[in-house]
Amino acid sequence: MKSLHILHSEAATGWGGQEIRIFQECQLLLDKGHKVSIVCQPNSALWNRCKSLSSQNFNCYALRMKNPANLFSILSFSKIIKLVRPDIIHTHSSIDSWLAGIVGKFLDIPVIRSRHISIPIKTNFLNNWLYSYIPKRIITSGEAISEVVASVPGVDRADIKSISAGVDFKRFDFNIDCSKIKKELKINSNQFLIGKIGVIRGWKGYDYFVDCAPIVLEQFPQARFVIVGSGPGYEAIQSKVKNKNLEKFIFLLGHREDIPEIMGGIDIQILASYSGEGTPQVIPQAFAMKTPLVATSVGSVPELLGHGERGILVEPKNSEDLAKGILRLLKNRQTAQAVAEKAYTYCLKELNIEKMMDQTIAVYRDALNES
């Protein structure tokens, strides 16, 4: 089957689940023999990552994308796309979806739009046009996001495809040595370690994670907590931990690259978000590492957790309920092991990167065949 040339665009500058997925998909497309180009912000985290890819089938272009109505950015995008001549343009954030979408529509190149977050889309003429007129297909990170997109006037539900984030089982292998993290934190191997991994920003619920710690410590005083990640809310959470005198119990490690080893070394992984989530990367990662999960009922999370079969679901914005979920797993290790095993089996079948890419490439080919 003919190889494709995919041009990804991303206007965001951070490094979270969305950007990680884009970078991962670029690598997987290259592995499958396709050609990939990417347009991203200069000196962004994604730009710096892309510089590490040395394939002759890969090109990365830096373009400053400040707003969707910037004529210079539209013209610059047009020059890049005319030079690259991709088969498909795959956009990811609002600004680049406008810029690349307008150019793609003008040059008659099929546009695929990804929607990674479950935040409601405002109903207005511009958004309706952005989602219904520009893209041939819309890929979402979960059924909850598909429902949000389907509510936009003019969008045909048949053009929406939910594709959950996949996990690389070669990297996230539960058989690797995961003892380092407890040694690093100078805690005993038999002490419980509860972790939260991800970008630190408001709606990720780090405040509730910190607030639940004293409730857990009342019954398990030897338990410890770890926060792994950076982001705009890092300093605020660091101050909160200090103000609550929890520095001996909650460790902040900042950004780390050894996520599989950390994920496998903690006893419970927490997701405390109260909005925005599609398929959080940490869910399939925790599943793959057989790490029991306590997560809030937001976005597509209940669907991923089998509505409680593959993890403990708790109320958003509720530190007491979050603590209750953690205590349930700490008190009953058989339950913890059972949900982790069910999650692993499900992940192996449904959340592997091969399935994710096969579904994505199928969307590309469908859009091309329709053109």
Secondary structure as a PSIPRED ss2 file (coil, helix, strand):
# PSIPRED VFORMAT (PSIPRED V4.0)

   1 M C   1.000  0.000  0.000
   2 K C   1.000  0.000  0.000
   3 S C   1.000  0.000  0.000
   4 L C   1.000  0.000  0.000
   5 H E   0.000  0.000  1.000
   6 I E   0.000  0.000  1.000
   7 L E   0.000  0.000  1.000
   8 H E   0.000  0.000  1.000
   9 S E   0.000  0.000  1.000
  10 E E   0.000  0.000  1.000
  11 A C   1.000  0.000  0.000
  12 A C   1.000  0.000  0.000
  13 T C   1.000  0.000  0.000
  14 G C   1.000  0.000  0.000
  15 W C   1.000  0.000  0.000
  16 G C   1.000  0.000  0.000
  17 G H   0.000  1.000  0.000
  18 Q H   0.000  1.000  0.000
  19 E H   0.000  1.000  0.000
  20 I H   0.000  1.000  0.000
  21 R H   0.000  1.000  0.000
  22 I H   0.000  1.000  0.000
  23 F H   0.000  1.000  0.000
  24 Q H   0.000  1.000  0.000
  25 E H   0.000  1.000  0.000
  26 C H   0.000  1.000  0.000
  27 Q H   0.000  1.000  0.000
  28 L H   0.000  1.000  0.000
  29 L H   0.000  1.000  0.000
  30 L H   0.000  1.000  0.000
  31 D H   0.000  1.000  0.000
  32 K C   1.000  0.000  0.000
  33 G C   1.000  0.000  0.000
  34 H C   1.000  0.000  0.000
  35 K E   0.000  0.000  1.000
  36 V E   0.000  0.000  1.000
  37 S E   0.000  0.000  1.000
  38 I E   0.000  0.000  1.000
  39 V E   0.000  0.000  1.000
  40 C E   0.000  0.000  1.000
  41 Q C   1.000  0.000  0.000
  42 P C   1.000  0.000  0.000
  43 N C   1.000  0.000  0.000
  44 S C   1.000  0.000  0.000
  45 A H   0.000  1.000  0.000
  46 L H   0.000  1.000  0.000
  47 W H   0.000  1.000  0.000
  48 N H   0.000  1.000  0.000
  49 R H   0.000  1.000  0.000
  50 C H   0.000  1.000  0.000
  51 K C   1.000  0.000  0.000
  52 S C   1.000  0.000  0.000
  53 L C   1.000  0.000  0.000
  54 S C   1.000  0.000  0.000
  55 S C   1.000  0.000  0.000
  56 Q C   1.000  0.000  0.000
  57 N C   1.000  0.000  0.000
  58 F E   0.000  0.000  1.000
  59 N E   0.000  0.000  1.000
  60 C E   0.000  0.000  1.000
  61 Y E   0.000  0.000  1.000
  62 A E   0.000  0.000  1.000
  63 L C   1.000  0.000  0.000
  64 R C   1.000  0.000  0.000
  65 M C   1.000  0.000  0.000
  66 K C   1.000  0.000  0.000
  67 N C   1.000  0.000  0.000
  68 P C   1.000  0.000  0.000
  69 A C   1.000  0.000  0.000
  70 N C   1.000  0.000  0.000
  71 L H   0.000  1.000  0.000
  72 F H   0.000  1.000  0.000
  73 S H   0.000  1.000  0.000
  74 I H   0.000  1.000  0.000
  75 L H   0.000  1.000  0.000
  76 S H   0.000  1.000  0.000
  77 F H   0.000  1.000  0.000
  78 S H   0.000  1.000  0.000
  79 K H   0.000  1.000  0.000
  80 I H   0.000  1.000  0.000
  81 I H   0.000  1.000  0.000
  82 K H   0.000  1.000  0.000
  83 L H   0.000  1.000  0.000
  84 V H   0.000  1.000  0.000
  85 R C   1.000  0.000  0.000
  86 P C   1.000  0.000  0.000
  87 D C   1.000  0.000  0.000
  88 I E   0.000  0.000  1.000
  89 I E   0.000  0.000  1.000
  90 H E   0.000  0.000  1.000
  91 T E   0.000  0.000  1.000
  92 H C   1.000  0.000  0.000
  93 S C   1.000  0.000  0.000
  94 S H   0.000  1.000  0.000
  95 I H   0.000  1.000  0.000
  96 D H   0.000  1.000  0.000
  97 S H   0.000  1.000  0.000
  98 W H   0.000  1.000  0.000
  99 L H   0.000  1.000  0.000
 100 A H   0.000  1.000  0.000
 101 G H   0.000  1.000  0.000
 102 I H   0.000  1.000  0.000
 103 V H   0.000  1.000  0.000
 104 G H   0.000  1.000  0.000
 105 K H   0.000  1.000  0.000
 106 F H   0.000  1.000  0.000
 107 L H   0.000  1.000  0.000
 108 D C   1.000  0.000  0.000
 109 I C   1.000  0.000  0.000
 110 P C   1.000  0.000  0.000
 111 V E   0.000  0.000  1.000
 112 I E   0.000  0.000  1.000
 113 R E   0.000  0.000  1.000
 114 S E   0.000  0.000  1.000
 115 R E   0.000  0.000  1.000
 116 H C   1.000  0.000  0.000
 117 I C   1.000  0.000  0.000
 118 S C   1.000  0.000  0.000
 119 I C   1.000  0.000  0.000
 120 P C   1.000  0.000  0.000
 121 I C   1.000  0.000  0.000
 122 K C   1.000  0.000  0.000
 123 T C   1.000  0.000  0.000
 124 N C   1.000  0.000  0.000
 125 F H   0.000  1.000  0.000
 126 L H   0.000  1.000  0.000
 127 N H   0.000  1.000  0.000
 128 N H   0.000  1.000  0.000
 129 W H   0.000  1.000  0.000
 130 L H   0.000  1.000  0.000
 131 Y H   0.000  1.000  0.000
 132 S H   0.000  1.000  0.000
 133 Y C   1.000  0.000  0.000
 134 I C   1.000  0.000  0.000
 135 P C   1.000  0.000  0.000
 136 K C   1.000  0.000  0.000
 137 R E   0.000  0.000  1.000
 138 I E   0.000  0.000  1.000
 139 I E   0.000  0.000  1.000
 140 T E   0.000  0.000  1.000
 141 S C   1.000  0.000  0.000
 142 G C   1.000  0.000  0.000
 143 E H   0.000  1.000  0.000
 144 A H   0.000  1.000  0.000
 145 I H   0.000  1.000  0.000
 146 S H   0.000  1.000  0.000
 147 E H   0.000  1.000  0.000
 148 V H   0.000  1.000  0.000
 149 V H   0.000  1.000  0.000
 150 A H   0.000  1.000  0.000
 151 S C   1.000  0.000  0.000
 152 V C   1.000  0.000  0.000
 153 P C   1.000  0.000  0.000
 154 G C   1.000  0.000  0.000
 155 V C   1.000  0.000  0.000
 156 D C   1.000  0.000  0.000
 157 R H   0.000  1.000  0.000
 158 A H   0.000  1.000  0.000
 159 D H   0.000  1.000  0.000
 160 I E   0.000  0.000  1.000
 161 K E   0.000  0.000  1.000
 162 S E   0.000  0.000  1.000
 163 I C   1.000  0.000  0.000
 164 S C   1.000  0.000  0.000
 165 A C   1.000  0.000  0.000
 166 G C   1.000  0.000  0.000
 167 V E   0.000  0.000  1.000
 168 D C   1.000  0.000  0.000
 169 F C   1.000  0.000  0.000
 170 K C   1.000  0.000  0.000
 171 R C   1.000  0.000  0.000
 172 F C   1.000  0.000  0.000
 173 D C   1.000  0.000  0.000
 174 F C   1.000  0.000  0.000
 175 N C   1.000  0.000  0.000
 176 I C   1.000  0.000  0.000
 177 D C   1.000  0.000  0.000
 178 C C   1.000  0.000  0.000
 179 S C   1.000  0.000  0.000
 180 K H   0.000  1.000  0.000
 181 I H   0.000  1.000  0.000
 182 K H   0.000  1.000  0.000
 183 K H   0.000  1.000  0.000
 184 E H   0.000  1.000  0.000
 185 L C   1.000  0.000  0.000
 186 K C   1.000  0.000  0.000
 187 I C   1.000  0.000  0.000
 188 N C   1.000  0.000  0.000
 189 S C   1.000  0.000  0.000
 190 N C   1.000  0.000  0.000
 191 Q C   1.000  0.000  0.000
 192 F C   1.000  0.000  0.000
 193 L E   0.000  0.000  1.000
 194 I E   0.000  0.000  1.000
 195 G E   0.000  0.000  1.000
 196 K E   0.000  0.000  1.000
 197 I E   0.000  0.000  1.000
 198 G C   1.000  0.000  0.000
 199 V C   1.000  0.000  0.000
 200 I C   1.000  0.000  0.000
 201 R C   1.000  0.000  0.000
 202 G H   0.000  1.000  0.000
 203 W H   0.000  1.000  0.000
 204 K H   0.000  1.000  0.000
 205 G C   1.000  0.000  0.000
 206 Y H   0.000  1.000  0.000
 207 D H   0.000  1.000  0.000
 208 Y H   0.000  1.000  0.000
 209 F H   0.000  1.000  0.000
 210 V H   0.000  1.000  0.000
 211 D H   0.000  1.000  0.000
 212 C H   0.000  1.000  0.000
 213 A H   0.000  1.000  0.000
 214 P H   0.000  1.000  0.000
 215 I H   0.000  1.000  0.000
 216 V H   0.000  1.000  0.000
 217 L H   0.000  1.000  0.000
 218 E H   0.000  1.000  0.000
 219 Q H   0.000  1.000  0.000
 220 F C   1.000  0.000  0.000
 221 P C   1.000  0.000  0.000
 222 Q C   1.000  0.000  0.000
 223 A C   1.000  0.000  0.000
 224 R E   0.000  0.000  1.000
 225 F E   0.000  0.000  1.000
 226 V E   0.000  0.000  1.000
 227 I E   0.000  0.000  1.000
 228 V E   0.000  0.000  1.000
 229 G C   1.000  0.000  0.000
 230 S C   1.000  0.000  0.000
 231 G C   1.000  0.000  0.000
 232 P C   1.000  0.000  0.000
 233 G C   1.000  0.000  0.000
 234 Y H   0.000  1.000  0.000
 235 E H   0.000  1.000  0.000
 236 A H   0.000  1.000  0.000
 237 I H   0.000  1.000  0.000
 238 Q H   0.000  1.000  0.000
 239 S H   0.000  1.000  0.000
 240 K H   0.000  1.000  0.000
 241 V H   0.000  1.000  0.000
 242 K H   0.000  1.000  0.000
 243 N H   0.000  1.000  0.000
 244 K C   1.000  0.000  0.000
 245 N C   1.000  0.000  0.000
 246 L C   1.000  0.000  0.000
 247 E C   1.000  0.000  0.000
 248 K C   1.000  0.000  0.000
 249 F C   1.000  0.000  0.000
 250 I E   0.000  0.000  1.000
 251 F E   0.000  0.000  1.000
 252 L E   0.000  0.000  1.000
 253 L E   0.000  0.000  1.000
 254 G E   0.000  0.000  1.000
 255 H C   1.000  0.000  0.000
 256 R C   1.000  0.000  0.000
 257 E C   1.000  0.000  0.000
 258 D C   1.000  0.000  0.000
 259 I H   0.000  1.000  0.000
 260 P H   0.000  1.000  0.000
 261 E H   0.000  1.000  0.000
 262 I H   0.000  1.000  0.000
 263 M H   0.000  1.000  0.000
 264 G H   0.000  1.000  0.000
 265 G H   0.000  1.000  0.000
 266 I C   1.000  0.000  0.000
 267 D C   1.000  0.000  0.000
 268 I E   0.000  0.000  1.000
 269 Q E   0.000  0.000  1.000
 270 I E   0.000  0.000  1.000
 271 L E   0.000  0.000  1.000
 272 A C   1.000  0.000  0.000
 273 S C   1.000  0.000  0.000
 274 Y C   1.000  0.000  0.000
 275 S C   1.000  0.000  0.000
 276 G C   1.000  0.000  0.000
 277 E C   1.000  0.000  0.000
 278 G C   1.000  0.000  0.000
 279 T C   1.000  0.000  0.000
 280 P C   1.000  0.000  0.000
 281 Q C   1.000  0.000  0.000
 282 V H   0.000  1.000  0.000
 283 I H   0.000  1.000  0.000
 284 P H   0.000  1.000  0.000
 285 Q H   0.000  1.000  0.000
 286 A H   0.000  1.000  0.000
 287 F H   0.000  1.000  0.000
 288 A H   0.000  1.000  0.000
 289 M C   1.000  0.000  0.000
 290 K C   1.000  0.000  0.000
 291 T C   1.000  0.000  0.000
 292 P C   1.000  0.000  0.000
 293 L E   0.000  0.000  1.000
 294 V E   0.000  0.000  1.000
 295 A E   0.000  0.000  1.000
 296 T E   0.000  0.000  1.000
 297 S C   1.000  0.000  0.000
 298 V C   1.000  0.000  0.000
 299 G C   1.000  0.000  0.000
 300 S C   1.000  0.000  0.000
 301 V H   0.000  1.000  0.000
 302 P H   0.000  1.000  0.000
 303 E H   0.000  1.000  0.000
 304 L H   0.000  1.000  0.000
 305 L C   1.000  0.000  0.000
 306 G H   0.000  1.000  0.000
 307 H H   0.000  1.000  0.000
 308 G H   0.000  1.000  0.000
 309 E C   1.000  0.000  0.000
 310 R C   1.000  0.000  0.000
 311 G C   1.000  0.000  0.000
 312 I E   0.000  0.000  1.000
 313 L E   0.000  0.000  1.000
 314 V E   0.000  0.000  1.000
 315 E C   1.000  0.000  0.000
 316 P C   1.000  0.000  0.000
 317 K C   1.000  0.000  0.000
 318 N C   1.000  0.000  0.000
 319 S H   0.000  1.000  0.000
 320 E H   0.000  1.000  0.000
 321 D H   0.000  1.000  0.000
 322 L H   0.000  1.000  0.000
 323 A H   0.000  1.000  0.000
 324 K H   0.000  1.000  0.000
 325 G H   0.000  1.000  0.000
 326 I H   0.000  1.000  0.000
 327 L H   0.000  1.000  0.000
 328 R H   0.000  1.000  0.000
 329 L H   0.000  1.000  0.000
 330 L H   0.000  1.000  0.000
 331 K H   0.000  1.000  0.000
 332 N C   1.000  0.000  0.000
 333 R H   0.000  1.000  0.000
 334 Q H   0.000  1.000  0.000
 335 T H   0.000  1.000  0.000
 336 A H   0.000  1.000  0.000
 337 Q H   0.000  1.000  0.000
 338 A H   0.000  1.000  0.000
 339 V H   0.000  1.000  0.000
 340 A H   0.000  1.000  0.000
 341 E H   0.000  1.000  0.000
 342 K H   0.000  1.000  0.000
 343 A H   0.000  1.000  0.000
 344 Y H   0.000  1.000  0.000
 345 T H   0.000  1.000  0.000
 346 Y H   0.000  1.000  0.000
 347 C H   0.000  1.000  0.000
 348 L H   0.000  1.000  0.000
 349 K H   0.000  1.000  0.000
 350 E H   0.000  1.000  0.000
 351 L C   1.000  0.000  0.000
 352 N E   0.000  0.000  1.000
 353 I H   0.000  1.000  0.000
 354 E H   0.000  1.000  0.000
 355 K H   0.000  1.000  0.000
 356 M H   0.000  1.000  0.000
 357 M H   0.000  1.000  0.000
 358 D H   0.000  1.000  0.000
 359 Q H   0.000  1.000  0.000
 360 T H   0.000  1.000  0.000
 361 I H   0.000  1.000  0.000
 362 A H   0.000  1.000  0.000
 363 V H   0.000  1.000  0.000
 364 Y H   0.000  1.000  0.000
 365 R H   0.000  1.000  0.000
 366 D H   0.000  1.000  0.000
 367 A H   0.000  1.000  0.000
 368 L H   0.000  1.000  0.000
 369 N H   0.000  1.000  0.000
 370 E H   0.000  1.000  0.000
 371 S C   1.000  0.000  0.000
